[in-house]
Amino acid sequence: MKVVLIGVGQAGGKLTQALAEFDYEMDFDAVRGALAVNTAKTDLQTLDIETQLIGQDRVRGHGVGGDNELGAEVMQEDAVEVMDGLDGKITAEAEAIFVVAGLGGGTGSGGAPVLVRELKRVYDVPVYTLGILPGRGEGSMYQANAGRSLKTVVREADSTILVDNDAWHDAGESVEAAFDTINRNIAQRIGLLLASGENVEGVGESVVDSSEIINTLREGGIACLGYASAAGGETAEDNINAVTSITRSALFTGTSLPDAVTADAALLVVAGRPDAIPRKGVERARSWVEDQTGSLQVRGGDFPLDSDRIAALVLLGGVERSPRIDEFMERARQAQEEQEQVDHTANFQNDELDDLF
Ligand SMILES: Nc1nc2c(ncn2[C@@H]2O[C@H](COP(=O)(O)OP(=O)(O)OP(=O)(O)O)[C@@H](O)[C@H]2O)c(=O)[nH]1
């Protein structure tokens, strides 16, 4: 799928760069344009992709300090500039636009939903969000911000693929220490999904293409991605059990949104050497995904790759009824209440307020 990526905020910019680099190193050519937008000048200076600083009048290049309402305002005020900056980058060949953001901060959290809305007004291709949910251990500001941002961005985007910051790193690693691991995994796994069907030689009937990704995300709402891989055997026959077993791991342990299984639609992509991908294994795994997700819309396809490993990617569309989302929204709601209490106490201690007597 030919895509243009727009990172908003610090996490959004870093991930956009990581995705663009992976795509370039693998020679997939799925990423046709990349831009990082932020209110913090120093965050942009560390990136190699094209960048755009917004909100200079309001925050003078210092970021919005976790204030996502301010993040949304700044994006709205500078929307014309950002859209002008994208002119020429989003060409007719682009099949989708991805707005990439950490939903817990200020700039990405507030700015992403505004930018998605603006993009949808102008472009005909689907506009998706790749959103990062704060891990359980992150502070209440992050949780509350992400709750509001998620609610808004899901309404605006054609679909929102979520990666939970607790999902794609080893247990025991703190979220901050794990950023590198998470970002590498996102670049590889989301990168492979985007590249499915791109730059593929000897395209056969069973090769997955962009329309299957778009159709899987068509129902809107929240989506997630599962991934697992294993050493491949010599022949396709040798890999029948491997394909079913990695598909199971992708859905149960390798998912970007733990516990999200019930889905409106799904796509199973099996990547590996074309002669090592077993038709029988893929078909068996696809019908297993059907049983697990309860969806009758489970697509399947191959992604020919010159690799000794065999990998399964499971894209689930319409997972918003999952217990994981309910649990997160409850956490966000409690965090917002806690924050309101903190603000309330702060008012009592405010020296600028006169005591009554
Ligand atoms: N996976 C991942 N998450 C990150 C990374 N950096 C920050 N985050 C997460 O993103 C959220 C914070 O968002 P940031 O992108 O840092 O903030 P911002 O959008 O730049 O907003 P301000 O700093 O308030 O202007 C938190 O939930 C972090 O855990 C990263 O490199 N990788």
The ligand as an SDF file (V2000), in Angstrom:
LIG
                    3D

 32 34  0  0  0  0  0  0  0  0999 V2000
    6.2060    3.8440   21.6200 N   0  0  0  0  0  0  0  0  0  0  0  0
    6.6720    5.0520   21.9530 C   0  0  0  0  0  0  0  0  0  0  0  0
    5.9410    5.8410   22.7240 N   0  0  0  0  0  0  0  0  0  0  0  0
    6.4420    7.0560   23.0310 C   0  0  0  0  0  0  0  0  0  0  0  0
    7.7060    7.5110   22.5710 C   0  0  0  0  0  0  0  0  0  0  0  0
    7.9160    8.7670   23.0590 N   0  0  0  0  0  0  0  0  0  0  0  0
    6.8220    9.0780   23.7980 C   0  0  0  0  0  0  0  0  0  0  0  0
    5.9210    8.0400   23.7830 N   0  0  0  0  0  0  0  0  0  0  0  0
    4.6040    7.9870   24.4180 C   0  0  0  0  0  0  0  0  0  0  0  0
    3.8180    9.0700   23.9130 O   0  0  0  0  0  0  0  0  0  0  0  0
    3.1520    9.7490   24.9650 C   0  0  0  0  0  0  0  0  0  0  0  0
    3.6970   11.1430   25.0640 C   0  0  0  0  0  0  0  0  0  0  0  0
    3.6160   11.7370   23.8250 O   0  0  0  0  0  0  0  0  0  0  0  0
    4.7790   12.6090   23.1730 P   0  0  0  0  0  0  0  0  0  0  0  0
    4.7660   12.2890   21.7260 O   0  0  0  0  0  0  0  0  0  0  0  0
    6.0550   12.4620   23.9180 O   0  0  0  0  0  0  0  0  0  0  0  0
    4.2420   14.0760   23.4500 O   0  0  0  0  0  0  0  0  0  0  0  0
    3.9370   15.2430   22.4040 P   0  0  0  0  0  0  0  0  0  0  0  0
    2.8110   14.8370   21.5390 O   0  0  0  0  0  0  0  0  0  0  0  0
    5.2160   15.6300   21.7410 O   0  0  0  0  0  0  0  0  0  0  0  0
    3.3680   16.4180   23.3160 O   0  0  0  0  0  0  0  0  0  0  0  0
    4.0930   17.5300   24.2330 P   0  0  0  0  0  0  0  0  0  0  0  0
    5.4380   16.9760   24.6130 O   0  0  0  0  0  0  0  0  0  0  0  0
    3.1660   17.6630   25.3890 O   0  0  0  0  0  0  0  0  0  0  0  0
    4.1790   18.7530   23.3930 O   0  0  0  0  0  0  0  0  0  0  0  0
    3.3850    8.9200   26.2020 C   0  0  0  0  0  0  0  0  0  0  0  0
    2.3100    8.0190   26.3760 O   0  0  0  0  0  0  0  0  0  0  0  0
    4.6700    8.1550   25.9170 C   0  0  0  0  0  0  0  0  0  0  0  0
    4.7340    6.9290   26.5290 O   0  0  0  0  0  0  0  0  0  0  0  0
    8.4510    6.6360   21.7400 C   0  0  0  0  0  0  0  0  0  0  0  0
    9.5560    6.9390   21.2600 O   0  0  0  0  0  0  0  0  0  0  0  0
    7.8860    5.4320   21.4540 N   0  0  0  0  0  0  0  0  0  0  0  0
  1  2  1  0
  2  3  2  0
  2 32  1  0
  3  4  1  0
  4  5  2  0
  4  8  1  0
  5  6  1  0
  5 30  1  0
  6  7  2  0
  7  8  1  0
  8  9  1  0
  9 10  1  0
  9 28  1  0
 10 11  1  0
 11 12  1  0
 11 26  1  0
 12 13  1  0
 13 14  1  0
 14 15  2  0
 14 16  1  0
 14 17  1  0
 17 18  1  0
 18 19  2  0
 18 20  1  0
 18 21  1  0
 21 22  1  0
 22 23  2  0
 22 24  1  0
 22 25  1  0
 26 27  1  0
 26 28  1  0
 28 29  1  0
 30 31  2  0
 30 32  1  0
M  END
$$$$
